[in-house]
Amino acid sequence: METDNPDHDREAEKNEATRRALAEADAGLFISGEAVKAWAASLGTDHPLPLPEPGQ
């Protein structure tokens, strides 16, 4: 449904993005904060870690 109200459109887009993100999290499709921190800490070292994958 299209509207002429850009604020309403943005709010609807944010709501849909939130619903998708929650569904992905419920399905285990997220990257843990610990995995991201370990990856970030490894950047600039002699042995950087690969990008973390969902489920880590």
C-alpha positions as CSV (number, residue, x, y, z in Angstrom):
1,M,0.0,0.0,0.0
2,E,1.5,3.3,-1.1
3,T,0.9,6.5,0.7
4,D,1.9,10.1,0.2
5,N,3.3,10.3,3.7
6,P,7.1,9.6,3.6
7,D,7.2,9.3,7.4
8,H,4.5,6.5,7.3
9,D,6.4,4.8,4.5
10,R,9.7,4.8,6.5
11,E,7.9,3.5,9.6
12,A,6.3,0.7,7.6
13,E,9.7,-0.2,6.1
14,K,11.4,-0.2,9.5
15,N,8.6,-2.4,10.9
16,E,9.0,-4.9,8.0
17,A,12.8,-4.9,8.5
18,T,12.3,-5.6,12.2
19,R,9.9,-8.5,11.5
20,R,12.4,-10.0,9.0
21,A,15.3,-9.6,11.5
22,L,13.3,-11.2,14.3
23,A,12.3,-14.1,12.1
24,E,16.0,-14.6,11.1
25,A,17.1,-14.5,14.7
26,D,14.4,-17.0,15.7
27,A,15.8,-19.3,12.9
28,G,19.3,-18.9,14.3
29,L,20.5,-16.8,11.4
30,F,22.6,-14.3,13.3
31,I,26.2,-13.7,14.3
32,S,27.0,-13.6,18.0
33,G,28.6,-10.6,19.5
34,E,31.5,-12.7,20.7
35,A,32.2,-13.9,17.1
36,V,32.2,-10.3,15.8
37,K,34.5,-9.2,18.6
38,A,36.9,-12.0,18.0
39,W,36.9,-11.2,14.2
40,A,37.4,-7.4,14.9
41,A,40.2,-8.1,17.3
42,S,42.0,-10.2,14.7
43,L,42.0,-7.4,12.1
44,G,45.4,-6.0,11.4
45,T,47.2,-9.1,12.9
46,D,49.3,-11.6,11.0
47,H,46.4,-14.1,11.1
48,P,43.0,-12.3,10.7
49,L,40.0,-14.4,11.2
50,P,37.5,-14.9,8.3
51,L,34.3,-13.0,8.5
52,P,32.0,-14.7,11.0
53,E,29.0,-16.7,9.6
54,P,25.5,-16.9,11.0
55,G,25.3,-19.4,13.7
56,Q,28.6,-18.5,15.2
